[in-house]
Amino acid sequence: SFSYSEREVLHNITIKASKGEKIAIVGHNGAGKTTLIKLIIRLYDVNKGKILINNKDIKKLSVKHLRSKIGLVFQDYQLYSASIAENVLLREVKNPEDEDKVWFALKQVGLYEKVKELPNGIHTLITKEFSNEGIFLSGGEAQKLALARIYIKDYDVVILDEPSSSLDPLAEKQMYENMMDITKNKIAIFITHRLSTTVMADRIYLIDNGRVIEQGTHKELMELNGKYRRMFDAQAQFYREQAEDGLAVL
């Protein structure tokens, strides 16, 4: 459980994830999803209960050690007026091996071809703050660049907070397929409002008002015929109508 001052944000949450499992956390804005992630990386500590990773209470681990094991991209990610490579590595490029890691990461998120065509490649600056040769990225490209960071290191846990909010459906599908492949032997946790992606999860937790109200596979939750089913059907209907409107315009 966790509270901000007097207001309880999470209440008796129990979420389990084992090596190789893909966990989806869903719910409306303000349900407590992102707060849960902040507790896992110890931006805050729980008021009651424990968070265990590999059966170890994370409070007994140093914050530095804990975070070194977790690859994380928040929805409100930050890009810097530095090179593409430095934005992915979050440090200077030290050797050719670093460059190889960056190119690999860019390939995973679908930016390889675009960056390869740039005169300075991965050494191209983001924004024109320090050079007129710098470039500006679209919202989708910027999000892909932030996502590339999880492919740089062999993390034990990968956490993505609304990782596809700026991506089109095809780019989103490719991103999740790549993530599922690269995290085969890791714990992967993703927070999403697009329920079409939760089909790929081993287990889904629906959080509402700080409580887990439904959990299971996509098939199990659809058969439960509860809130998850209603949310999924509503989104599916919305996307169908959008597609039909697009065809009508054409």
ABEGO torsion letter per residue (X at the ends): XBBBEABBABBGBBBBBBBGBBBBBBEBBGAGAAAAAAAAAGABBBABEBBBBGGBBAAABBAAAAAAABBBBBABBBBBBBBAAAAAAGBBBABAAAAAAAAAAAAAAGAAAAAAABAAEAABBBEAAABAABBBBBAAAAAAAAAAAAAABBBABBBBBGAAAABBAAAAAAAAAAAAAAAAABBBBBBBABAAAAAABABBBBBBGGBBABBEBAAAAAAAGBAAAAAAAAAAAAAAAAAAAAAAAX
